[in-house]
Amino acid sequence: MQAALLTAIRTPVTLESVADPHCPHDGVIVEVHACGVCRSDLHTWKGADPDLILPHVMGHEFAGEVVETGPECRSFRRGDRVTAPFILGCGHCEDCTGGRPTICDTQRLIGFTQWGAFAERVVVHHADFNLVRLPSAVGYVEAAGMGCRVTTAWRAINDRAGLQEGEWLAVHGCGGVGLAALLLARTLGARVVAVDISAVALAKARELGAEHCVNALDVGDVGAAVRELTRGGAHVSIDALGVSATFDNSLRSLRKLGRHVQIGMPVGRHVEVKLPLLDLVYSRQLSLFGMRGLGAAGFAPLLEMAASGRLDLAQLVTERIALAGLQGALDRLEEGSGFGISVIDRF
């Protein structure tokens, strides 16, 4: 099969012919029809994962068709249209059976600890537990665009923060996951302030329903600006980028009893930050939530909203490219010149 192979850190991926994957007894092989290009892929390309084994195939936001099933896979067959979370739980441990597969101790990570979906085919282990059947009304590109960013944003604002109708959400970083959070918040009836340093990204945020847009380069104190616009501060704020500045701005954007959710993955010098414990967390009685991914069982409400037309996932897809264009998409993420979600739909 054809795959985009990473052979050395920070070097361009190359299209190579590699062996087809082997189907596990309880898994499936999926022919990839679309795969999103995520900032987490950029982190891998830059060497943020010390356990990365090269050569490697990245890619984890995929949708496609089942072409082979293992003998212990009972719920899926050839021809099924599917997607899956990038975190594959074992399906048997206490965390998995208790609905917490993202903290499974023996989890597999598509595109990280196993070869991913920047290829013509990808393996999904423990398929009966991890695979998600796509409604006919949801296309492959839209499902790939949903990927980890929409599912992660959904769990962040709905499950972790409990965002309610009429509340204010501050989104710090209007890339794919930030715009996804914005779109979902508007679907829930919440009000949104979008914060970024890109005028183009903020224009897209406005198009998707942000009530206020703040360019962090134009204001001296982002937190104060958000608190003024929302008359006291956001009820929920997310750091969708994972850098020290957006983390700090997110906390300072909150009103008393506000909830911060850390979505963006910190790397490098951003893995440790100064926490204003007394002035913010203690005095304003803030709540801080960490989160990572969404299990397969949590996809249902998102797919139902998409299939019914309440959630237009196509709005988040800003670019469709061929597999040969992967390196260019990664470069744009590195430069900060892109926004929205790039999806590979030609393999």
C-alpha positions, 0 to 999 in steps of 0.5 A, spaced: 500 500 500 501 507 499 503 511 505 506 517 507 513 515 511 516 519 517 523 516 517 527 521 521 525 527 525 523 534 522 525 531 515 519 531 510 515 525 509 515 521 503 510 517 499 513 509 499 510 503 498 509 499 504 506 492 506 499 491 507 497 491 515 496 484 518 488 484 521 488 482 528 483 476 531 479 481 534 480 487 529 479 490 522 483 493 516 480 499 514 481 502 507 482 510 508 478 514 504 479 521 508 484 523 514 485 529 517 491 533 518 492 535 526 497 539 530 498 532 534 501 530 527 506 536 527 508 534 534 510 527 532 513 530 526 517 534 530 519 529 535 515 530 541 514 523 543 520 520 546 517 513 544 516 514 537 519 508 533 522 510 526 520 509 520 513 511 522 506 512 519 502 518 522 495 520 522 489 519 526 483 522 524 480 517 519 474 515 516 473 509 511 470 502 509 472 495 512 475 491 508 477 485 512 475 483 519 478 478 524 475 472 526 473 475 533 470 481 530 462 480 531 459 487 530 462 489 523 463 486 516 466 488 509 463 494 506 461 498 513 463 505 513 466 507 519 471 511 523 474 510 530 477 514 536 485 515 536 485 512 543 483 505 542 481 502 549 482 494 550 475 494 552 476 489 558 479 493 563 475 497 569 476 503 566 474 501 559 468 497 562 466 503 566 466 508 560 473 511 561 477 508 555 481 514 554 485 512 561 486 505 559 492 502 561 493 498 555 491 503 550 493 503 543 494 510 539 493 510 532 498 514 528 502 514 535 504 507 538 501 504 532 502 506 524 496 510 522 492 513 517 496 517 512 496 511 508 491 507 504 489 502 510 489 502 517 488 497 523 483 498 528 484 493 534 479 491 539 474 493 533 467 491 537 469 496 542 473 501 538 469 502 531 464 507 530 459 506 524 458 512 520 451 514 518 449 514 511 448 522 511 455 523 514 461 523 508 468 520 509 471 527 509 466 530 514 467 524 518 475 525 518 474 532 519 470 531 525 476 526 527 479 528 534 478 535 534 471 535 534 470 529 538 475 532 543 472 539 543 465 535 544 468 532 551 471 538 553 465 543 553 460 538 554 462 532 559 468 536 562 466 543 563 458 542 562 457 548 558 450 550 558 445 554 554 446 562 555 453 561 558 459 564 555 465 560 552 472 563 551 476 559 545 483 561 546 486 558 539 482 558 533 485 552 529 481 546 528 479 544 535 478 551 537 473 552 531 470 545 533 469 548 540 466 554 537 461 551 533 459 546 538 458 551 543 453 555 538 449 548 537 448 548 544 446 555 545 452 558 548 455 565 547 462 565 544 468 569 545 474 567 540 481 569 541 487 568 536 493 572 533 490 571 526 485 575 523 484 570 518 482 565 523 478 570 527 474 571 521 472 564 520 470 564 527 466 570 526 463 566 520 461 560 525 458 564 530 463 568 535 459 573 538 466 577 539 473 576 536 479 578 540 486 579 537 491 578 542 496 582 538 491 588 539 490 588 546 495 588 552 491 584 557 487 578 553 483 576 560 481 583 562 478 584 555 474 577 555 472 579 562 469 586 559 466 583 553 462 578 557 461 582 563 464 578 568 468 573 565 467 567 561 463 561 564 468 556 561 474 557 557 479 553 553 486 553 551 486 550 544 493 551 543 497 548 549 502 554 550 503 558 556 500 564 554 494 561 552 493 557 558 494 564 562 489 568 558 484 562 559 485 562 566 484 570 566 478 570 562 474 566 567 469 569 571 468 567 579 467 559 579 469 559 572 471 552 568 478 552 564 479 546 560 486 544 557 485 541 550 491 543 547 497 539 548 503 542 551 510 540 548 517 543 549 518 549 554 510 549 555 509 543 559 510 546 565 507 553 566 506 558 572 500 557 575 497 564 579 494 559 584 492 565 590 489 570 585 486 566 580 484 559 582 484 560 589 480 567 590 476 566 584 474 559 586 476 556 579 476 549 576 481 546 572 480 540 567 485 536 563 482 532 557 484 527 552 480 524 547 473 521 546 471 514 547 467 510 541 461 510 545 461 518 546 461 519 538 453 517 538 450 524 539 455 528 535 454 523 529 446 524 530 447 532 530 451 531 524 446 526 520 440 531 522 443 537 520 444 540 526 451 540 526 455 542 519 461 538 520 463 541 512 464 548 515 470 546 519 474 543 513 478 548 510 482 544 505 482 538 501 488 535 499 492 529 496 496 524 500 502 527 497 500 534 500 501 532 507 508 535 508 505 542 506 499 541 511 504 540 516 508 546 514 502 550 514 501 548 521 508 549 523 508 556 520 501 558 524 499 560 517 493 555 516 486 555 520 480 550 520 482 543 518 485 540 512 483 533 510 486 528 505 481 525 501 486 522 495 490 516 496 
